[in-house]
């Protein structure tokens, strides 16, 4: 009886876990680095006029490079974004982590810029 109670408790815990997502949906650990790279790609895209890049499909090329880097199917990524969009309580911790990582990248970039300015 103790074993079956433990098994039921474990199943209940896993079912209630915020990491529990349907098949074909990226987990929070899988989607977080992808979202970070998507935001970085959006930053690159926003600089296209400064860099004089006028290709019509530049934004899509950037997204495809992120998908290729993470070896994820575009439809799986789209389904995952739709899924998390329906569950803000699951999406918020993911986005908090995305923002933390982007902030870390920014701090490192600013520090590197400062060091380069000092060397000049």
C-alpha positions as CSV (number, residue, x, y, z in Angstrom):
1,X,0.0,0.0,0.0
2,X,2.8,2.4,0.8
3,X,4.4,1.9,-2.6
4,X,1.1,2.6,-4.4
5,X,0.5,5.7,-2.3
6,X,4.0,6.9,-3.1
7,X,3.5,6.2,-6.8
8,X,0.1,8.1,-6.8
9,X,1.8,11.0,-4.9
10,X,4.6,11.1,-7.4
11,X,2.2,11.1,-10.4
12,X,0.1,13.8,-8.8
13,X,3.3,15.9,-8.2
14,X,4.4,15.5,-11.8
15,X,0.9,16.3,-13.2
16,X,0.8,19.5,-11.1
17,X,4.3,20.5,-12.0
18,X,4.7,23.8,-13.9
19,X,7.2,22.0,-16.1
20,X,4.6,19.5,-17.2
21,X,3.8,20.3,-20.8
22,X,2.0,18.4,-23.5
23,X,3.9,16.3,-26.0
24,X,5.3,18.5,-28.9
25,X,5.7,21.5,-26.6
26,X,9.1,22.7,-25.6
27,X,9.8,22.6,-21.9
28,X,10.7,25.8,-20.0
29,X,14.4,24.8,-20.1
30,X,14.3,24.2,-23.8
31,X,12.4,27.4,-24.8
32,X,14.2,29.9,-22.6
33,X,17.5,30.0,-24.6
34,X,15.5,30.1,-27.8
35,X,13.6,33.1,-26.6
36,X,16.8,34.8,-25.5
37,X,18.2,34.3,-29.0
38,X,15.0,35.5,-30.6
39,X,15.2,38.7,-28.7
40,X,18.8,39.2,-29.6
41,X,17.9,38.6,-33.3
42,X,15.1,41.2,-33.0
43,X,17.8,43.6,-31.7
44,X,19.9,42.9,-34.7
45,X,16.9,43.4,-37.0
46,X,16.2,46.7,-35.4
47,X,19.7,47.9,-36.5
48,X,19.2,46.9,-40.1
49,X,19.0,50.5,-41.4
50,X,22.1,51.5,-39.5
51,X,23.9,48.6,-41.1
52,X,22.2,49.4,-44.5
53,X,20.7,46.0,-44.7
54,X,17.6,46.2,-46.9
55,X,16.8,42.6,-47.8
56,X,13.1,41.8,-47.5
57,X,13.6,38.5,-45.8
58,X,16.2,39.6,-43.3
59,X,14.0,39.2,-40.3
60,X,12.9,35.7,-41.3
61,X,16.6,34.8,-42.0
62,X,17.4,35.8,-38.4
63,X,14.6,33.7,-37.0
64,X,15.6,30.7,-39.1
65,X,19.2,31.0,-37.9
66,X,17.9,30.8,-34.3
67,X,15.8,27.8,-35.2
68,X,18.8,26.1,-36.9
69,X,21.1,26.9,-33.9
70,X,18.7,25.3,-31.4
71,X,17.8,22.4,-33.8
72,X,14.1,22.9,-33.2
73,X,11.3,22.5,-35.7
74,X,9.6,25.9,-36.6
75,X,6.1,24.3,-36.0
76,X,7.1,23.0,-32.6
77,X,8.4,26.5,-31.6
78,X,5.2,28.1,-32.9
79,X,3.0,25.6,-31.0
80,X,5.1,26.1,-27.9
81,X,4.7,29.9,-28.1
82,X,0.9,29.5,-28.5
83,X,0.7,27.1,-25.6
84,X,2.6,29.3,-23.2
85,X,0.6,32.3,-24.4
86,X,-2.5,30.5,-23.1
87,X,-0.9,29.9,-19.7
88,X,0.6,33.1,-18.3
89,X,1.4,31.5,-15.0
90,X,3.8,29.1,-16.8
91,X,5.1,31.8,-19.2
92,X,6.0,34.4,-16.5
93,X,8.8,32.4,-14.9
94,X,10.2,31.6,-18.3
95,X,10.2,35.3,-19.3
96,X,11.7,36.3,-16.0
97,X,14.6,34.0,-16.8
98,X,14.8,35.3,-20.3
99,X,15.0,38.9,-19.0
100,X,17.6,37.9,-16.4
101,X,19.8,36.3,-19.2
102,X,19.4,39.3,-21.5
103,X,20.3,41.6,-18.6
104,X,23.5,39.5,-18.0
105,X,24.4,39.8,-21.6
106,X,23.9,43.5,-21.5
107,X,26.0,43.9,-18.4
108,X,28.9,41.9,-20.0
109,X,28.7,43.9,-23.2
110,X,28.8,47.2,-21.4
111,X,31.8,46.0,-19.3
112,X,33.6,44.9,-22.5
113,X,32.8,48.3,-24.1
114,X,34.2,50.1,-21.0
115,X,37.4,48.1,-21.1
116,X,37.9,48.8,-24.8
117,X,37.3,52.5,-24.2
118,X,39.9,52.5,-21.4
119,X,42.5,50.8,-23.7
120,X,42.1,53.4,-26.4
